[in-house]
Amino acid sequence: MVDDILDYLKDIRSRPVWQDTPISIKEHFNSSLPLEGQSLELVYSEFLERILPYPMGNIHPRFWGWALGTGTITGALADFLASSMNSNIGGGNHGAVLVERQVINWIKEMVSFPSSASGLLTSGCSAANLIGLLVARNVKTDFNVRNKGLQNISSPLIVYASVEIHSSIQKAIEIMGLGSNQLHLIPVNDDFQIDLDLLKNTIIEDRKKGYQPFCIVGGAGTINTGSFDDLNALGTICKKENLWFHIDGAFGVWAALVPSEKKKILGLLQADSLALDLHKWMYMPYEIGCVIIRHETDHLQTFSIMPEYLSHKKSDGGLIGGELSWYSDYGFQLSRGFRALKAWMSIKEHGIKKYGRLIQQNIDQAKYLAELVKTHSNLELSAPVFLNIVCFRYVNQELSAENLNELNRKIVIELQEKGIAVLSWTTLVDQSVMRVAIFNHRSNEKDFDFLVSKIMEIGARLSDKLKF
Ligand SMILES: Cc1ncc(COP(=O)(O)O)c(C=O)c1O
């Protein structure tokens, strides 16, 4: 299996980025529950024939859709080792817990959080955002939410973020039982940053209505364009207004590893909590994210619970004793997998400076693509390139606004269906635009030349069709 997959990855560039699974194979996955077993060789041959040829495509050098990472072989092998050990990192006195603790300490160091902060590796940034906001809610309410819940709350608890914030924030707010009406989304300025004056005024107005503002979520690398809110200013507002400051830094936080970009995230230092991913711009296989909480007691007071059957203290000795905290006290999961190993092995193998160079390379590729776009009169940039995301569109003056939106979406679909490249689309200022988000250590400049040449070809052909 290891040999096959290494061979497969060696040739990845020559394969289609994505291809649809044929109906006959799709139907195969409706087959009935196997009552008797078969040989692993047979099961594996089915994997080779029916699963491996139809990947999502994000291991390919020309995958730039949404915000997906590429994964690495070291990460995959580490996952194999971790699954073989099958440790449960809910807690206990064993090696895997030491590894998770060290990875969290490294992350704190990379993002300049104090060593006294606490953290937890999560399935991703959605879970990290949820944990950060749960701690915020419990700390900032003037009653014990864990005992009383939110059933009898007299005035709504309000969270603020820009309209560009990721939907996982809304999801977290819904899961927390606050209701998405309580997420007050503030418009952005021309740089896709939260409008600070509107934010301040909305907080004042909300207080007048008797609402309880408790948290601002800042975006460090927003999903559409990679923009950064003015984190310093948000930190100051939070202090003045006594609000929790949470930052969604899913990928933008890794600007910390690139000297020329570091200034964008200086405001991180003021955050009470920070959510980030390692499966995006640290190129690690799914799933691995992280939440960091500035004050450990806030974190523990939100989640720690110790029924008799899980009771443990440092003095106990044995598997439950020792100096190590139990990670089940820092989040909603009890049983947790050993996702820390892939981060630990990857960071040790490559060293952080190499990650900085790869991230810089993706930023340079985004600038390169933006320059290519500027050289074509039928292409236009739709937003500044803040980091590693390029939003642009195919334009043709003979087409209506509606047709242009359709055209740009159709180009994205055709690129996918022909296996040329995977981009996604989004809407910026009422226009459908193509979006290239580069979290890919396998891409090179020629991939972007190829992309643009194909977009020009498809755009011209589809424009002709849409004119009539
Ligand atoms: C800015 C941002 N925040 C949060 C998330 C959610 O992260 P995950 O998919 O790891 O749950 C994403 C995912 O793309 C994101 O881009």
The ligand as an SDF file (V2000), in Angstrom:
LIG
                    3D

 16 16  0  0  0  0  0  0  0  0999 V2000
  -11.2280   31.6900    7.6560 C   0  0  0  0  0  0  0  0  0  0  0  0
  -11.7730   30.3320    7.9670 C   0  0  0  0  0  0  0  0  0  0  0  0
  -12.2670   30.0750    9.1820 N   0  0  0  0  0  0  0  0  0  0  0  0
  -12.7640   28.8700    9.5190 C   0  0  0  0  0  0  0  0  0  0  0  0
  -12.7850   27.8320    8.6090 C   0  0  0  0  0  0  0  0  0  0  0  0
  -13.3380   26.4970    9.0050 C   0  0  0  0  0  0  0  0  0  0  0  0
  -12.2590   25.6310    9.1530 O   0  0  0  0  0  0  0  0  0  0  0  0
  -12.4030   24.0330    9.0390 P   0  0  0  0  0  0  0  0  0  0  0  0
  -12.8120   23.7560    7.6440 O   0  0  0  0  0  0  0  0  0  0  0  0
  -11.0390   23.5540    9.3720 O   0  0  0  0  0  0  0  0  0  0  0  0
  -13.4140   23.6120   10.0290 O   0  0  0  0  0  0  0  0  0  0  0  0
  -12.2920   28.0600    7.3250 C   0  0  0  0  0  0  0  0  0  0  0  0
  -12.3390   26.9910    6.3070 C   0  0  0  0  0  0  0  0  0  0  0  0
  -12.0710   27.2020    5.1540 O   0  0  0  0  0  0  0  0  0  0  0  0
  -11.7500   29.3200    6.9960 C   0  0  0  0  0  0  0  0  0  0  0  0
  -11.2290   29.5830    5.7800 O   0  0  0  0  0  0  0  0  0  0  0  0
  1  2  1  0
  2  3  1  0
  2 15  2  0
  3  4  2  0
  4  5  1  0
  5  6  1  0
  5 12  2  0
  6  7  1  0
  7  8  1  0
  8  9  2  0
  8 10  1  0
  8 11  1  0
 12 13  1  0
 12 15  1  0
 13 14  2  0
 15 16  1  0
M  END
$$$$
